[in-house]
Amino acid sequence: MGVMEVGQKLVALCQQGKNLEALDTLYDTDVLSVEAMAMPEMPVRMKGVAALRKKSEWWPANNEVHGGGARGPFPNGDRFAVIYTFDVTPKSGPTAGQRAQMEEVGLYTVKGGKIVKEEFFYGMG
């Protein structure tokens, strides 16, 4: 698969809430994930599909997800970007019980038809 096809499939699966299926079908087993900041539950850098699966399972377990979306992909060479929106209420931590809308950009690098790196960018304030 080419970059655009991988991106289109990722966006379609995310829009359907099939994030774990995306991990199983579109990601390289040694994928590198880089967040904009560390959290107590997860470091900035995570490597491998198993680590990303835990992160993907952690999110809905720790947030009440009211809705969200994915727009894109926006390709450039061997990479593509996706804009994500989230409407969530955290279940714990300093903002527990406070509903919030969030937006982030995911930048993905593709090699051999698989996502080998994902990087996330979002506001910190």
Secondary structure, DSSP 8 states (H G I E B T S, - for coil): --HHHHHHHHHHHHHTT-HHHHHHHHEEEEEEEE-SS-BTTB-SEEESHHHHHHHHHHHHHHEEEEEEEEEEEEEETTEEEEEEEEEEEESSSTTTT--EEEEEEEEEEEETTEEEEEEEEE---
